[in-house]
Amino acid sequence: MSKRLSYSPTDIGKVVTDFLVENFTDILDYSFTAQVEKEFDEIAEGQKEWTSMIDAFYKPFHVTTVDTEKNAKRATGERLLGVDPVSGRNVYSRLGRFGPMVQIGEAENEEKPKFASIQPGQRMEEVTLEEALELFKLPREVGEFEGEVLTIGVGKYGPYVRHKKSYVSIGDEDPMTITKETAVELIESKREELKKMLISEFADGDDVIQVKNGRYGPYISKGKKNFRIPKGTEPESLALEDCLEIIAKTPDKPKRGARKKK
């Protein structure tokens, strides 16, 4: 017996769906799908021209699209959670540029709003005022390591620990409760991982050339550019001269949008 999978819509999915239902009512109506299927059958049987069917659909759809683009408000799924007891400003959950978040204050006021990302496992429609206010305790410091402060925060790609100029993902750890000891373990684990990636390293004037193990196999790195190692070449055997020769023989990649010469 096959196992039935269950899915739940994401916050972004719900906001997009609500926007479409509000602005493209005809397209999302069940009768529209039934009518399109009927017309497809008529086209297959030669009873209807496909061009007339597309024309009848596209013209009003284009008008709706243009009108929506000009007049519809940006969908954010904004929900008022309550009032911040410290500032007296309203607290909202909403969809922001980098995903679901909570906000203290309104953009229209002189004082700029404060923002904090919603944590994995939290939902915009379910997060409470208390949970939202907790999120504003980030970033937080959890101690020092090697003479530098350890800071826990949440960025575009999720929760992290920052040490010096490095950012390390904390994975499934709770950014509100993660300890200094766990943060240090994650940093040291990441360092070991990076060491395994590095096969060899050479100084070439002011540049550093590295031979690394990558996701798709060994490669040479110089600055921000990467160079493929020819098949049959042992990366461990490469000397500086070998790396420079491979770099020199690698053709420059064409710029995006550049037309190929005929």
KOLLO-451505 format. One line per 8 residues: number of its first residue (from 1); their letters; for each residue x, y, z of C-alpha. Coordinates in steps of 0.2 Angstrom, whole numbers. Layout:
N
NUM	a	X,Y,Z | ... .
This chain:
262
1	mskrlsys	0,0,0 | 8,17,-5 | 11,30,8 | 1,46,5 | 11,61,7 | 4,77,16 | 9,94,12 | 5,111,20 .
9	ptdigkvv	6,128,11 | 21,139,16 | 18,157,21 | 23,164,4 | 12,151,-4 | -3,157,6 | 1,175,2 | 2,172,-17 .
17	tdflvenf	-14,162,-17 | -24,175,-8 | -17,188,-20 | -22,178,-35 | -39,174,-28 | -42,193,-25 | -35,199,-42 | -38,185,-54 .
25	tdildysf	-55,178,-49 | -60,172,-66 | -44,162,-69 | -45,153,-52 | -64,149,-54 | -67,130,-55 | -79,133,-70 | -64,141,-79 .
33	taqvekef	-54,125,-79 | -69,115,-84 | -72,126,-99 | -54,126,-104 | -54,107,-104 | -70,107,-115 | -62,119,-127 | -47,108,-128 .
41	deiaegqk	-58,93,-133 | -66,103,-146 | -49,108,-153 | -43,90,-153 | -59,85,-163 | -57,99,-175 | -73,108,-170 | -63,124,-164 .
49	ewtsmida	-48,134,-169 | -35,135,-156 | -30,153,-161 | -48,159,-157 | -48,150,-141 | -31,158,-135 | -37,175,-142 | -53,174,-132 .
57	fykpfhvt	-43,170,-116 | -28,181,-118 | -36,198,-122 | -46,200,-106 | -32,191,-96 | -19,204,-102 | -31,218,-97 | -33,211,-80 .
65	tvdtekna	-14,209,-78 | -10,227,-83 | -24,234,-71 | -17,223,-57 | 1,228,-60 | -4,247,-59 | -17,247,-45 | -16,231,-34 .
73	kratgerl	-7,233,-17 | 8,223,-14 | 3,207,-5 | 11,205,12 | -1,194,22 | 1,208,36 | -7,203,52 | -8,214,68 .
81	lgvdpvsg	-1,205,83 | -3,218,96 | 7,232,104 | 25,232,110 | 24,236,128 | 41,246,128 | 38,257,113 | 19,257,112 .
89	rnvysrlg	21,254,93 | 11,241,84 | 18,224,80 | 15,215,64 | 19,198,56 | 21,200,37 | 30,194,21 | 46,205,18 .
97	rfgpmvqi	59,205,5 | 69,191,12 | 54,180,18 | 42,180,33 | 46,192,47 | 39,202,61 | 39,221,62 | 38,234,76 .
105	geaeneek	31,251,70 | 24,258,53 | 35,264,38 | 24,280,37 | 30,286,54 | 46,296,57 | 54,283,68 | 60,268,57 .
113	pkfasiqp	51,251,60 | 61,237,67 | 62,220,58 | 66,202,64 | 65,186,53 | 53,173,58 | 62,157,63 | 60,140,54 .
121	gqrmeevt	45,131,61 | 36,147,65 | 21,153,54 | 16,171,50 | -2,167,53 | 2,158,70 | 16,168,78 | 10,177,94 .
129	leealelf	15,194,101 | 26,186,114 | 35,175,101 | 37,190,90 | 45,201,104 | 57,187,108 | 64,188,90 | 70,206,93 .
137	klprevge	82,199,106 | 93,194,91 | 107,197,87 | 114,192,104 | 131,189,111 | 135,172,119 | 153,175,125 | 170,176,117 .
145	fegevlti	181,164,108 | 200,168,103 | 198,185,110 | 183,189,98 | 164,191,102 | 152,177,97 | 136,184,90 | 121,174,86 .
153	gvgkygpy	109,181,73 | 97,177,59 | 101,182,41 | 95,179,23 | 100,161,24 | 95,157,41 | 102,157,59 | 121,159,61 .
161	vrhkksyv	135,162,73 | 147,176,68 | 165,175,74 | 177,189,68 | 172,190,49 | 166,173,47 | 148,167,48 | 143,149,52 .
169	sigdedpm	126,141,50 | 119,134,67 | 108,122,57 | 93,116,68 | 100,124,84 | 88,137,92 | 97,154,90 | 88,160,106 .
177	titketav	95,146,117 | 111,140,109 | 126,141,121 | 144,147,118 | 151,129,119 | 139,124,105 | 144,139,95 | 162,135,97 .
185	elieskre	160,117,91 | 151,123,75 | 165,135,71 | 179,122,74 | 169,109,64 | 167,121,50 | 186,124,50 | 190,106,49 .
193	elkkmlis	178,105,34 | 187,119,26 | 204,110,29 | 198,94,21 | 193,105,6 | 211,112,4 | 223,101,-5 | 238,113,-7 .
201	efadgddv	241,132,-7 | 254,143,-16 | 259,161,-16 | 260,170,-33 | 265,187,-29 | 251,196,-21 | 239,182,-26 | 235,165,-18 .
209	iqvkngry	232,150,-28 | 223,135,-20 | 220,118,-26 | 203,112,-18 | 191,98,-17 | 174,105,-22 | 157,98,-24 | 160,93,-42 .
217	gpyiskgk	178,88,-39 | 195,95,-37 | 198,113,-45 | 210,127,-44 | 206,144,-36 | 214,161,-39 | 205,176,-32 | 187,175,-36 .
225	knfripkg	190,163,-51 | 190,144,-52 | 198,133,-65 | 194,115,-69 | 208,103,-67 | 211,92,-83 | 205,74,-82 | 219,62,-78 .
233	tepeslal	228,75,-68 | 231,71,-49 | 227,87,-40 | 240,82,-26 | 254,82,-38 | 251,100,-45 | 265,112,-42 | 263,131,-43 .
241	edcleiia	270,130,-61 | 257,117,-66 | 243,128,-59 | 249,143,-68 | 249,133,-84 | 231,127,-82 | 225,145,-78 | 234,152,-93 .
249	ktpdkpkr	226,138,-105 | 209,141,-98 | 199,152,-110 | 189,166,-103 | 171,163,-100 | 160,174,-112 | 151,188,-103 | 132,186,-99 .
257	garkkk	122,193,-114 | 137,193,-126 | 132,186,-143 | 143,172,-150 | 152,176,-166 | 146,166,-181 .
